[in-house]
């Protein structure tokens, strides 16, 4: 065993903070590369062979930025964003629409407005639902629906409505959080650039425990990450909604996967008896692969755990709309399943804080439920090179410069 100190989400390229990043020591099994393959980490450059493929296997080719397109989803987003901007008056439109180049596009947080994080006060810029008319709210939520599956949209609305339950929970317990206002309408929408056309544009919706970011490039290529869902309370324990769980599958499926492992497999998957306080990627601009623990690789699992791991990954990917999720899953498959790892921290039995991470050559999924008596969920899907559409944007700008040079 070796002890590794990981910054909580710490990536050298993060922006918007000069404060030091808190560190936490975690123990990680020093098992070497999974199944003889290189460690899961950032993907090779687009169009090259996958470094995480199994030995002897046919080299997988990571889809290039000119790969899967999602024209139906892109068209729905353009229509919904255009309609939203149309129904807003000028002051509201000025609040919601920013230039695509604005660095605000990369700023996000899953904490509520008013909390301190990394030396600054969290504030979700854009236009909040509370500052919209009823028709404008419907238009904003219609835009949200274009990026998510039916289940994902239902979960997003449930997360927002949990603010009422959290307000009641804090009232009953007497544990009020200073400066935090619990209101299901304190979720902000923003549009960056002009929807439609060939120029890149994006939109986001965010607030307490919700972070949606969709970047559209070349008209029909959509990047859906970072994509964050949280829940507090994870299980409602007061009032008429008592017993309601907003993100039950994220817990149940992961716990069932852990239980399906044999003793030796579980020893590789569990990297710490104590769960970290939060997800390691936090709300940083870049997801640092080195900060995310590596556990048991897919290629070292038997049939049943493999199937469970695939279903768990797809649960997160399927938060996005069907067309986007299908395109993203094809990219994950092309990068190679064998190098995907599952890591767990904390006890197996429910009731105490726990954490898990799924790390592949190109992506990471993190989940924790450690705060407020293990009744407070954070979960996120990140892409090491594709958050904010950076991979497809790089290709877009490279092609634009090449075209301009030949004119």
Buried (B, 14 or more C-beta within 10 A) or exposed (E): EEEBEBBBBBBEEBEBBEEEBEEBEBBBBEBEBBBEBBBBBBBBEBEEEBBBBBEEEEEBBBBEBBBBBBEBBBBBBBBBBBBBBEBBEEEBBEBBBBEBEBEBBBBBBBBBBBBEBBEEEBEBBBBBBEBBEEEBBEBBBBBBBBBBBEEBBEBBBBBBEBBBBBBBBBEEEEEEEEEBEBBBEBBBBBBBBBBBEEBBBBBBBBBBBBBBBBBBBBBBBBBBBBBBBBBBBBBBBBEEBEEBBBBEBBBEBBBBBBEBBEEEBBEBBBBBEBBBEBBBBBBBBBBBBBBBBBBBBBBBBEEEBBEBBBBBBBBBBBBBBBBBBBBBBEBBEBBBBBBBBBBBBBBEEEEBBBBBBBBBBBBBBBBBBBBBEBBBBBBBBBBBBBBBBBBBBBBBEEEEEEEEEEE
